[in-house]
């Protein structure tokens, strides 16, 4: 990763690899604290992490657990189509 930083003992690539687990609450307290310390000191990861979290939250709202798998697939396809068109 070009321009990668080491902040709070983590590389940016390590933070990116852990973002989903962080958002899902699957990191240990020590891992969570290290990730939060890195993001707090790295403006690139802070911006990307915020955008990633907002995207995941939006997808979770649109793909509610009550939806059938087929309906969830249709919604995801529609969302991806909009993203490709730049909407």
N, C-alpha and C positions, 0 to 999 in steps of 0.2 A: 504494500500500500504506500503510495507516494505521499510524502509529508507526514508519515506516521510519527506520533509522539508517544513518549513513555511518561505517563502522569500517574502518580500514586501507585507505582509498581505495575501498571497495566499498559500494554500497547493498545493503540486504537483498534487494531484487528481483533484483539481479545475481547474488547468491549462489544464490537459488532457481533461477534460470535455468541455473546451471552445476552443480547438484548431481548430476544424472545423469552428465554428462561426468566429473565428479570421481570418482564411484564406479566408473566404467568405465575410469579411468586415461587419459582423453583430453585432459587439460589439460596445458599446458606447465608446466614447473617454476615459472615466475614466477606463472602463473595459480593453480596449486595453493597456493603459499605465500601469495598474497594472500587466497584463499578461507579457508585455515586461520587466517590472522591475524584475518580478520573474525569467523569463528565463535568463535575464542578470546576475542574481546572483546564478543560480542553473545549474551546469554543466550537470546534468542528464537530466533535462528538455530541456536544450539547444541542447544537442545531439539528443534526441528523437524528439523534435520539428522540428529540421532541417531535419531529416530523414522523418518525417511525411509530412512536406511541400513538399519535393522533390517527395514523392510518390503521393501525391494529384496532384501536377503539371503534373507529368507523366501521370496519369490517365486522367486528363482533356485534355491533348494533344491527347491521343489515343481515347478518347471517345468524339470527337468533336461534337458540337451541330448539325452539318449538318448530322450526322450519323442517320440512322433510329434506332428506339428502338431495333429491332431484331439484327441489325449489332452491336450496342453498347453492347447488351447482349453477343453476340458471342465473341467480343473482350475482355470483362470482364472475361468471362469463360476461355479464352486462357491465359490471364494475371495471373489469379488465379492458373491455372494449372502449369504455369512456376514457380510461387512463391513456390508452394508445392514441386516442384522438386528441388528447391534450385538454380534456375538459376538467 
